[in-house]
Amino acid sequence: MLIFFIKNSIRNTFSFLSSKIVLFFFIFIIFTFVGCSQKNESPHNLITYSKTNVYLRGYLCKPKGSGPFPTVIYNHGGLGNIVGGAPKETCLALAKENFVGFSPIRRKTRSLQGHLQDVMNGIEYIKKLSYVDEKKISMMGFSRGGLLTYQIATSENSLNAFILMAPAIGKRKHKLRLEDAYKIQSPVLLLISKNDTGSFRTHGTNLVEEIKNIAKALHENDKDVKLIIYPSYGSDGHTMFFGINDYWKDILIFLKKNNGKDK
C-alpha cells in the first residue's frame, strides 16, 4: 500500500511539473513572438531613396494613422564619413509631433559635388508617398545641411518653410550666395548658439556673424525671417545641434505655424 502511494505521489508530482513546464514554455513562446513583432514595428525605417549613380539611404519616420501628414525633410551636416547633427533623432522627434520625418543620408564625400542633387532626389522620393501631404512639406538643415537647405530655398518654391541651423557657408561654386536671398518665397527660421564663433568643426568660421548676414539679406528683400541666437552651449556652440535640445520647442512652433496652410 505504501509503495503504491509513493508511486502515485511521484506520478502526480511529475504530471504537475510537466504541466508547469509546458505552461512556462507556452508563455515564453508568446512573449518572444510579441517582442519580435514590436521590434518589427519600429517607428523608423532605413529606406533607399535614390538609386541614381549612388545608392542612398535615409531614415523615414511615419506617425500613426493613414495621413496625409505634413512632412519635414532634415539635411544633416558632417564631412566625408562623418554624419553631423541628429538625423535619426530628429526623424523620430518629428513623427512624435505628427509630422512625417525624413532624414536622407547623402553621399559620404568631402566635396559637396552632387550633394544638392541628393537632396533633390530626397524631395522627389518623399512627394511620391501616399501618406505625405505634398502641399505641406518643409525642410530643415544643420551645418552643411543648412547650406544645402538655403540653396534649395532659392530654387524650390513648392516647400512651405525652411529652417537653417548654424548653416555652413561653403566655398567657391558651393558657396552660400546672399545675393540669391530675393528668390526665397517661404518663411525662414535661423538658429544658432552664441558661441558658434569658430572651432575645428567649422574650420574657424564665425557662424554667428555669417547667420546675421543671412538674416540681413533676407530682411533687405522683405522676406519672412526670424533669427534666434541661443545662449552659449558648452565649449563649442556648433554641437548644440548634435541632439534634440532646447531649440526644439522653437522649431515646433515654427513648423506648426507654417504647415497649417497649403502651399
N, C-alpha and C positions, 0 to 999 in steps of 0.2 A: 504493500500500500504506500509506504514511504517512498519507495523507488518510483512508483507511478506518479506520485505528487511532485517529486523532484523533476522528473522528465517533463511533466505537464507545465511546470513553472518555467523551465528552461525554454520550452517550445513557445510559451506565451511571451516570454521576455524577448526572444529573437524576433517573434512576429511584431511585437511593439517597436523594437529598434528598427526593423526593416521598414515599417510604415513611416517612421520618423525620417529615416534616410531618404526614402522615396519622396516624402513631402519636401524635405530640405533641398533635394536635387531639383524638384519641380520649381520651387521658388527661385532657386539660383538661376535656372534657365530663363524664367520670366524676367527677372531683373537685368540679366545680361542682354536679353533681346531689347528691352526698353532702353537700356543705356546706349546700345548701338544705334537705335532709332534716333535718340536725342542727338547723338554725335552727327548722324547723317543730316539732321535738320539744323545744320549750322546757320546762324544768322548772316553769314557771309559766304560767298563763293569766290574762288580764284578762277577767273574765266580767261579765255583767249579772246581778245577783242580785235586783233589785227593779224592777218597772215600775209600782208603785202611786204615783200622783201625780207622782213624780220617778223618772227612770231613774237607777239607782245601780249602780256597777261596783265590782269588788274583785279582789284577787289571790287566786288559788286554786292551791295547790301540792300535788301528789299524789306520794307515794313510789312507787317501782317496785313492781309487783305488783298484785294484784286486791283486796286487803283482805279483810274490812273493817278499817280503821285507826282508832286513836284520833285525835281531832281537836282542834285548838286554834284558837279564834277570837281574832283580835287587833284591838283597838279603838284606833285612832290618836288622837293629840292634835291640837293646832293650833287655828286660829281663822279662820273665813271661808275664803279661798282657800288658806291655809297649812295643809298637812298635816304635823302634827308627829309625831316618832318615826321608826320604821323599818318601815312596813307591808310593803313588798316584801321587804326583807332578812330580816325575822322569818319571813315566809311560807316563804321558801326554806330558812332555817335549820331550821325545824320539819320540813320534808319530808326533809331530810338525816338527821333523827333518827327517821324512820319514823312521823311524825305527818302527817296532812293539815293543812296550814296554810291558813287563810282570813283575809284582811285586807280586810273590807268598807270601802269609802271612802264615808263618809256625805255627806249634802248639805252644800255648802260655804257655810254661813250662820254669821254671828257668834253669833246666838241659838242656844241648844240646843233650841229648839222643834222637835219632830219627830225629833230625833237618836235618842232612845230607841227609837222605832218603827223607825228604820233598822236598829238593832242587832237588834231582834226579827225583822225581815224576814230578816236575815242568818242567824239561828238556824234559822228555818223553811226557808231555802234549803238550808243545809248538811245538815239532817236528811233531806232527800229524796234525797241522793246515795247510790247503791248501794254504793259502796266506803267509806262512813263508818259506823263503829260508833256507832250512836245512843246507846248506853249509856255511851260513853266520850268525852264532849265536855267540854272545859274552855274557859275564857275568860280572856284577859289584856287589860289596857288601860293606856295611858300618858296622864298628864295628864287632859285632858277625857275621854279614852277610859277612864281609870281610874275616874273618877266614874261614867260610864255602866256600867262593869263592876260597880261596887258596887251600883248601882241594880238591875241585872239579878239580882245575887246575892240581893237581898232579896225578889225576886218569882218567880224561876225555880229550882225545886228539882230539875230534871232534869239539871243540869250537875254534873260531877264535882268541879271545883276552880276557884278564882279567883285571879288574880294582879293586884295593883294596884301600878303603878309610878308613884311620885310623883303620886298622884291629885289632880286639881283639887278644889276644894271647892264651886264653883258659887255661884249667888246666887238669892235668892227661891225661886220654886217649883221651881227646878232644883238647889237646894242639897243637898249630901250630908247625909242625916239620920242622925245617930249613934243616935237612938232606934229606928231600924229594924234595928239590928245583930242583935237577937234572932231576926230572921226568916231569917238566913243558915244554911243547913243543910250546906254543904260547906266543906272546908278552904280557908283563905285565906293567901296569901303576900303580904307587904307589903315593897316595896323602895324605897329612896331613898338619895340621896347626902347626906353630912354637910353639904355647903354648899348644899343646895337650900333656902335660907332667905329667898329673896325677890329677884326680879330683874324686869326689864321683861317677861320671858316669863310670869311668874306674877303680874304686877301687884303685886309687893311682898309676896305672901303667903308666910309661913314654912311651907313644906310639911312640914318635918321635925316641927314641933310638931303640925301637923294630922294627920299619919300616926300619930304617937304616940297622939293622941286616938282614932283609929280602932282601933288595937291595944288600947287600954284598954277601949273599949266592947265589943269582941269578947271580950276576956278576962273581963270582968264578966258576960257572958252565957254563959260556959263554952263558947266556940266554939274550934275548932281553928285557931289563928292563929300565924303566925311573922313577926316583923319583923326585917329585916336593914337596918342602916344602914351604907353603904359609906363609905370614906374620901372626902375632898373630891375633886371631879372638875373640873379646870380652874378657870375663873373663875366658872362657873355650873353647879352640880350638876344642874340640870334637863336639861342637854344630854347627860348620861351615857346617856340612853336614845335618843339620836338615831342610834345604831348598835348593833351587836351587840358588847358589851363583856364585862368580867369577870363581870358579873352573870349572864351566860347559863348558866354551869355550875349555879348555884343554881336557875334556872328548870327546867333539865332534870331535876335531882334531884327537885324537887317534882312535876313533871308525870309522871315515870315512876313515882313512888311512888303517886300518886293516880289513875293511869289503869290500874292493874293489876287493878282490881276493877270490876265492873259497878255502875252507879248504879241 
